């Protein structure tokens, strides 16, 4: 038997002395099936433990076995164990597995961070002035409360920005009394103070309070802190790389140096910084908790060596990692394939061809941004390939798309009252329900003409807004006859304010709504101009949206890579590996080193979802606003040794210059192309010359010769 320290040896000695031999076989049954590192992690007790569990290394099995081992061997009472994870599903599955091993584990407290926070607050609500049966405000409740505190009429996006700032302050454990420097203006700081005061008056909490208030409770009431530290002799945290600042502070308050602390995570899978996750928490853990023992789980049970080695070749380029080298337990498998395709339509066609084997349920098509699903949805619907979107509404059911489609519906049918009501004040133009009712009271059989009549009687901001709305409609009607559908819709999205409205939301919430709107423009490019073409398009999407009659367990999975944590598939197609898309960062724009490292981790997560087969795709060009723009191959592809890839498609040099090409200029000498983009149809490049000088060129009027 393998032991890490004297505690385990003393345990066996005690069991034998007491004659409790029946416990030893049970322990052997659980532990003998684990590998050496997993055994070491299960048996370790005493000093803090950091388990660096690589992708597919069996971390859930280790955690559940560790809990069962400690209970069965009398190391602690089940009542004294706290296990924390990040989803209710994961917590439920963990509890079920442990109870199957040791029925006494029913008394173990296994919860999410927020569930544990609520549990703690309800038991000490009187100390914080809370109602014992407090309600937890969701985002909509929070917005409604903020709205009552602001006399000015703000748009929903402006309210969400304020709400998000307050939430981020609570994630940093900053209250109104110590958060002044965090806020950029006195207005937001004062609103935070009044918002918290109102919440306190009501006796309710929001999601941020579920972590920040327990931290405040433990820091303010030493007797409560001592009681909890005494009860929880064992504290385990799963997915530790996803913790934020407040969650780490809560963990530090629960630890007193005498209880046993164990966290499990993988810094290479930290991909949620946009939600407040701090990779520093796992990287700095050994420094924050002295004498920490670090055990690395490096044996991967999920993927083939080919998949694993390729994923590691990319993520090893990150500097901000603790470092581990996974190796596959599986025997050799198929080579990873990379296909460079002409555009997103050929990319969808390529994936459809792969699925001719009808192996739908074991295949996942992954992408960086939701807008990428449109090309796959359109083609798969046409071919009758069953699919499901996970964690996302269908493309044509998304809010921003339905907003734009409302304008198009009104252009086709000025009697469409539903489209009229949705579009007239989206984004906000100061046209409230009373004004809309007044307009409808003038109804003359054509809602646009009705607006022209009603505007004579409507004054102030509502009148100005109605005038703006009519300008948008008039321009769109004119463009419908004189421009392509793509050009018309592109202009409508900008003039209506939808683009600016959703651009602000993207900045605040790290969404991709503007890119979805751009994809809508792309979708219209293959239809004829005028009302006839627009009518055909609107009819096609209406019919397509009804085709979804397949069983859930026999469909291809579409999802963003961010949603794949905890999932695995026999076959994964990782799409859109192009600069500006994956890694994300906007076409031709710079991206910071820390952001690149997270994008690299995201690639690692996506690739390691595959058990048997991994396929990568890139496109030479993509539609942007109805026009094709050349794409650059993702730097992640460039980081993979070519011997690890089976390459399909034309991936060699073309007549066009590419990023990374070495070139000769008659005046400046030799250098390397650092960046490339298009200004309308003009190809632009930036070259870093060997002299250190940087220069920008319009290639049409500059002689740059590619050299070896």
Order of alpha helices (4+ residues) and beta strands (2+ residues): alpha-alpha-alpha-beta-alpha-beta-alpha-beta-alpha-alpha-beta-alpha-alpha-alpha-beta-alpha-alpha-beta-alpha-beta-alpha-alpha-beta-beta-alpha-beta-beta-alpha-beta-alpha-beta-alpha-alpha-alpha-alpha-alpha-alpha-alpha-alpha-alpha-beta-beta-alpha-beta-beta-beta-alpha-beta-beta-beta-beta-beta-beta
